[in-house]
């Protein structure tokens, strides 16, 4: 049915990327959002990290393809002006090895997919990264002030990078939607999915206006759980979804860490950090194992100020690991809300309502994959609208360097699969 009308609800990085991909395929696209600008929801609380590590082959392949697209916006956005909105900085990414086998799994996937990496033992890390403390601080009684032993090393991917301004990066994506004949309707809350003839037929706005459409795609971020429940679109789901507040803290850098920091995934201290220019870093505390979203939780950020006690806790963790990390007098950072499934894997799927699709459970982890996921969602829509029974025989989208993406892995019907239950996957 390519050429029909699509309404995409959500103008974050994924909603706009899906809109651009569908418009490229010939659909008449309108992207709708309650906020007055693109990228100002949960995307604005992303750190824009383009790293590759995960314990699942498809997630690694998605991340590799996504990073390549972010580095080459013309490959998926065409000739739209980026105006400095897509400033991508390569820093590398280091995953500390805790000795539990995770880095061995990731190395195997890197070998299989051809991802460049180095495994650096403790001695080589000390020589290469003088800012890094390799102590093991986690114990049975919590985090200790002094290291109990040294970590064995770390896994470095030198091509990992980050997008400086994640919210701003959505601007050229939105421009691509418009350049391909689509439109944006901002500052416009959506009340419900309109139904007719047993399928989605558009959306009803908060003011009662009907936007008719052949297809509806919901990329709702932290509003997903409440909206989908009200619309009875999660009644058949095997995995739960809900919002989780998350804070990222900004700390100054001095000494050998200035200009030398890379992205660091540290499961020992439970932190995930990246540089902010040469003289600062952003750090987030990893969610505890088993953290899931509360379907009844508040999808709004609430207090935009970061919590002082959480800020001090994060600063103390970073101080153990990064020589030269400082603590400013005032707590600084970004507060946001993620939409999180029970297993921290996203849902890219149709719903039980024909013509209605979802790309949810993505916040905090899937910014990096948005260009590739958008193409996969466009393939899913095309296949299902042509009659494919995705629930019985999952669609495979040809969007990866290493083959097709099995969208069945992201089914709404799945039972929660074993995962790290953290941002690292």
C-alpha positions in Angstrom: 0.0 0.0 0.0 3.0 2.3 -0.4 1.6 5.7 -1.3 -1.0 5.6 1.4 -1.2 8.0 4.4 0.8 7.4 7.6 0.6 9.2 10.9 3.7 8.8 13.1 3.0 9.8 16.7 6.2 11.0 18.4 8.8 13.4 17.0 11.8 12.1 18.8 14.8 10.7 17.0 13.1 7.4 16.3 9.7 8.8 15.3 11.2 11.3 12.9 13.6 8.7 11.5 10.7 6.3 10.8 8.8 9.1 9.2 11.8 9.9 6.9 12.1 6.2 6.0 8.4 5.8 5.2 8.4 9.0 3.2 11.4 7.8 1.2 9.3 4.7 0.4 6.5 6.8 -1.0 4.1 7.1 1.9 2.4 10.3 2.7 3.7 11.0 6.2 2.7 13.3 9.0 4.7 13.3 12.2 2.7 14.5 15.2 4.0 15.4 18.7 2.6 17.1 21.8 5.8 19.1 22.2 6.6 22.3 20.3 9.9 21.1 18.8 11.4 17.9 17.5 13.7 15.9 19.7 12.6 17.6 22.9 11.2 14.5 24.7 13.3 11.6 25.9 15.7 12.1 23.0 16.9 15.3 24.7 17.9 13.2 27.7 20.1 10.9 25.6 23.9 11.1 25.7 24.0 10.1 22.0 26.6 7.4 22.6 27.3 5.2 19.5 28.9 2.1 21.0 28.7 -1.5 19.8 28.9 -3.9 22.8 25.9 -6.1 23.6 25.5 -9.8 24.4 23.2 -10.3 21.4 24.4 -10.6 17.8 21.6 -8.6 16.3 22.0 -5.8 18.7 25.7 -5.5 17.9 25.0 -5.6 14.2 22.3 -2.9 14.6 24.7 -0.7 16.6 27.4 -1.0 13.9 25.0 -0.2 11.1 23.6 2.7 13.1 26.9 4.3 13.9 27.9 4.1 10.2 24.7 5.9 9.3 25.2 8.6 11.9 28.7 9.2 10.5 27.3 9.4 7.0 24.0 11.3 7.2 23.7 11.6 3.4 23.3 7.8 3.2 19.9 7.9 4.8 18.9 11.6 4.9 19.9 12.6 1.4 20.9 16.2 0.7 19.2 18.0 3.6 21.3 20.6 5.4 22.7 19.4 8.7 24.0 22.8 9.8 26.3 21.4 12.4 23.5 19.6 14.1 25.2 16.2 13.5 28.6 16.7 15.2 29.9 13.2 15.7 33.1 12.8 17.8 35.1 9.6 17.9 36.5 8.7 21.3 36.5 4.9 21.4 34.6 2.9 24.0 36.1 0.8 26.8 34.2 -2.0 28.5 35.9 -3.0 31.7 36.4 -6.7 32.1 35.0 -8.0 35.4 36.1 -11.6 34.7 32.6 -12.9 34.4 32.7 -13.8 30.7 30.7 -10.8 29.3 33.7 -9.4 27.4 34.5 -12.9 26.0 30.9 -13.1 24.6 31.2 -9.6 23.1 34.7 -10.4 21.6 33.2 -13.5 19.9 30.5 -11.3 18.3 33.0 -8.7 17.2 35.1 -11.4 15.6 32.0 -12.8 13.8 30.9 -9.3 12.6 34.3 -7.8 11.8 34.1 -5.1 14.4 37.6 -3.7 15.1 38.7 -4.0 18.8 41.6 -4.5 21.1 41.6 -6.4 24.4 44.0 -4.6 26.7 45.2 -6.3 29.9 45.7 -4.2 33.1 49.4 -3.4 32.3 48.6 -2.1 28.7 45.6 -0.2 30.0 47.7 1.5 32.6 50.2 2.6 30.0 47.5 3.6 27.4 45.1 5.4 29.8 46.9 7.0 32.7 43.6 8.6 33.9 42.1 5.2 34.6 42.0 3.4 38.0 41.6 -0.3 37.4 40.6 -1.3 41.0 37.7 -3.6 41.7 35.4 -1.7 44.2 32.2 -3.8 44.3 31.9 -6.3 47.1 29.2 -8.3 48.7 28.5 -5.5 51.1 28.3 -2.8 48.3 30.9 -0.4 46.9 34.1 -0.1 49.0 36.2 3.0 49.4 39.4 1.1 48.5 39.9 -1.5 45.8 39.9 -5.1 46.8 41.9 -6.2 43.7 42.7 -5.1 40.2 40.4 -5.7 37.3 42.0 -7.9 34.6 41.6 -5.4 31.7 39.1 -4.1 29.2 37.7 -4.3 25.7 38.3 -1.2 23.5 36.5 -0.4 20.3 38.3 2.5 18.8 35.5 3.5 16.3 32.9 4.1 18.9 31.7 7.8 19.1 29.0 10.1 20.3 26.7 12.7 18.9 27.3 16.0 20.7 23.7 17.3 20.6 21.1 14.4 20.4 18.1 16.8 20.4 19.6 18.9 17.7 20.4 15.9 15.6 16.6 15.3 15.1 16.4 18.6 13.2 17.9 17.4 9.9 15.9 14.1 10.2 12.7 16.2 10.4 13.9 18.2 7.4 14.3 14.9 5.5 10.6 14.1 6.3 9.5 17.4 4.8 11.9 17.2 1.8 10.4 13.9 0.9 6.8 15.3 0.9 5.9 14.7 4.5 4.8 17.2 7.2 5.2 17.9 10.9 2.4 18.8 13.3 4.0 19.9 16.6 2.4 21.2 19.8 -0.5 18.8 19.1 -1.3 16.1 21.7 -2.9 12.9 20.4 -5.8 11.5 22.4 -6.5 8.2 20.7 -6.1 5.9 17.8 -9.1 6.1 15.5 -10.6 2.8 14.4 -12.8 2.0 11.4 -13.5 -1.4 9.8 -11.6 -3.3 12.4 -8.3 -1.5 11.8 -6.4 1.8 12.6 -7.8 4.6 10.5 -5.9 7.6 11.9 -5.6 9.4 15.2 -7.9 11.6 17.2 -6.2 14.8 18.5 -6.8 16.2 22.0 -9.0 18.9 20.5 -11.2 16.3 18.8 -9.7 16.8 15.3 -9.5 13.5 13.3 -6.3 12.9 11.3 -7.3 10.1 8.9 -4.6 7.6 7.9 -4.1 4.2 6.5 -1.3 3.4 8.9 -0.5 4.6 12.4 3.0 4.2 13.9 3.4 4.9 17.6 6.9 6.0 18.8 5.8 7.4 22.1 8.8 7.2 24.3 7.9 7.2 28.0 4.2 7.9 27.2 3.9 4.5 25.6 2.7 2.4 28.5 -0.1 4.7 29.5 -1.3 5.4 25.9 -1.1 1.8 24.8 -3.0 0.6 28.0 -5.8 3.2 27.5 -6.1 2.0 23.9 -6.1 -1.7 24.9 -3.1 -2.2 22.6 -1.0 -4.1 25.2 -3.6 -6.7 26.2 -1.8 -9.5 24.2 1.7 -8.5 25.1 4.1 -10.9 26.8 6.5 -8.3 27.9 5.7 -5.3 30.1 6.7 -1.7 29.5 6.7 1.5 31.6 8.6 4.7 32.3 11.7 5.0 34.5 13.3 8.3 35.6 17.0 8.6 34.8 19.6 11.2 35.5 22.9 12.0 33.9 25.4 14.1 35.8 28.0 16.6 34.5 31.5 16.6 36.1 34.6 18.7 35.3 37.8 17.1 34.2 41.4 18.0 35.0 44.9 16.5 34.8 45.6 13.6 32.4 41.8 12.9 31.8 41.4 16.2 30.0 41.1 15.5 26.3 41.9 11.8 26.8 38.7 10.3 28.1 36.8 7.7 26.1 33.3 6.3 26.6 33.5 3.9 29.6 31.1 1.1 30.5 31.9 0.1 34.1 29.7 -2.6 35.6 31.9 -2.8 38.7 31.0 0.7 39.8 27.7 0.7 37.9 28.5 3.8 35.8 28.3 4.6 32.1 30.1 7.8 31.1 31.4 9.7 28.1 33.4 12.9 27.6 31.7 16.2 27.0 34.3 18.1 25.0 37.8 18.0 26.5 37.1 19.3 30.0 34.0 17.6 31.3 32.1 14.3 31.3 28.6 13.0 31.6 27.9 10.0 33.8 24.8 7.9 34.4 24.2 5.3 37.1 23.3 2.0 35.6 19.9 0.8 36.7 20.0 -2.1 39.2 19.6 -5.6 37.7 15.9 -6.4 37.2 14.8 -2.8 36.9 11.6 -2.6 34.9 9.3 0.3 34.0 6.2 0.9 36.0 3.2 0.9 33.7 1.5 3.3 36.0 4.6 5.5 36.4 4.8 9.2 35.6 6.0 9.7 32.0 6.9 13.3 32.7 10.3 14.2 34.0 8.8 16.1 37.0 11.6 18.0 38.7 14.1 18.9 36.0 16.8 19.4 38.5 19.0 16.4 39.2 19.0 14.9 42.7 21.8 16.2 44.9 22.3 12.9 46.8 22.4 10.9 43.5 24.8 13.5 42.0 27.2 13.1 44.9 26.9 9.3 44.7 27.8 9.4 41.0 30.7 11.8 41.6 32.2 9.5 44.2 31.9 6.5 41.9 33.6 8.4 39.1 36.3 9.7 41.5 37.3 6.0 42.2 37.7 5.3 38.5 38.8 8.5 36.8 41.8 10.5 38.0 41.1 14.2 37.6 37.3 14.1 37.8 36.1 17.0 39.9 32.9 17.8 41.9 31.3 21.2 41.3 29.6 23.0 44.1 26.3 22.8 42.4 24.7 19.6 41.1 24.6 19.7 37.3 23.1 17.3 34.8 20.1 16.2 32.8 17.0 14.5 34.1 14.9 12.5 31.7 12.4 9.6 31.6 13.1 6.4 29.7 10.5 3.8 28.4 11.8 0.5 29.6 10.5 -3.1 28.9 10.9 -5.9 31.4 14.0 -7.1 29.6 15.4 -3.8 28.4 14.9 -4.9 24.8 12.8 -2.7 22.5 9.5 -3.6 20.9 9.4 -3.1 17.1 6.2 -4.7 16.0 2.7 -4.4 14.7 -0.1 -4.4 17.3 -3.2 -6.6 17.5 -5.0 -3.8 15.7 -4.4 -4.0 12.0 -2.6 -1.0 10.6 -1.1 0.1 14.0 2.6 -0.3 14.7 4.9 0.4 17.7 8.5 1.3 18.2 8.8 1.6 21.9 10.9 0.6 24.9 13.9 2.3 23.2 14.8 5.3 25.4 18.3 5.3 26.9 19.7 2.5 24.7 18.6 2.8 21.1 19.4 6.3 20.0 22.4 4.7 18.3 20.3 2.4 16.2 17.6 4.8 15.1 18.6 5.1 11.4 18.7 1.3 10.9 15.6 0.6 13.0 13.7 3.2 10.9 14.4 1.3 7.8 13.4 -2.0 9.5 10.1 -0.4 10.7 9.4 0.7 7.1 10.0 -2.8 5.9 7.7 -4.2 8.6 4.9 -1.8 7.6 5.3 -2.6 3.9 5.3 -6.4 4.5 2.3 -6.4 6.9 0.2 -4.0 4.8 0.9 -6.3 1.8 -0.6 -9.2 3.9 2.4 -10.8 5.7 1.4 -12.6 9.0 4.3 -11.2 11.1 3.0 -12.8 14.3 3.3 -16.3 12.7 6.3 -15.8 10.4 8.3 -12.8 11.6 9.5 -10.3 9.0 13.2 -10.2 8.2 14.4 -6.7 7.2 17.5 -6.4 4.9 19.1 -3.6 6.9 22.3 -5.0 8.3 25.8 -5.3 6.9 25.8 -8.8 8.1 22.4 -9.9 6.8 18.8 -9.5 7.7 17.3 -8.3 11.0 14.9 -10.8 12.5 12.2 -8.5 13.8 10.7 -11.5 15.7 13.3 -10.9 18.4 11.5 -7.6 19.2 8.0 -9.0 19.2 5.4 -7.7 21.7 4.4 -11.3 22.2 7.7 -12.5 23.6 8.2 -13.4 27.2 11.1 -11.4 28.8 14.4 -12.8 27.6 17.5 -13.0 29.8 19.5 -9.8 29.5 21.7 -7.5 31.7 18.7 -5.4 32.6 20.9 -2.4 32.2 21.8 0.1 29.6 24.6 -2.1 28.4 22.5 -5.1 27.2 
